[in-house]
Amino acid sequence: VAMFMQIANIVAFWVIIATVMVFFATIAVQIPLEKMIHGLAYTSFAPIKKRSIFKFNSA
């Protein structure tokens, strides 16, 4: 029984990995690379932007 549980566990793991890869591949195909880079840069610099002494686009 333990052997079959281990095989089922390995199969479930690879199915989940494949599903996650398909999900991110679909996103990568849908969104242009430039927009991804801009989005990543915006989200990574947003915390710095909030407490910065320079005001970005403040109207």
Secondary structure, DSSP 8 states (H G I E B T S, - for coil): -HHHHHHHHHHHHHHHHHHHHHHHHHHHHHS-HHHHHHHHHHHHHHHHHHT-SS-SS--
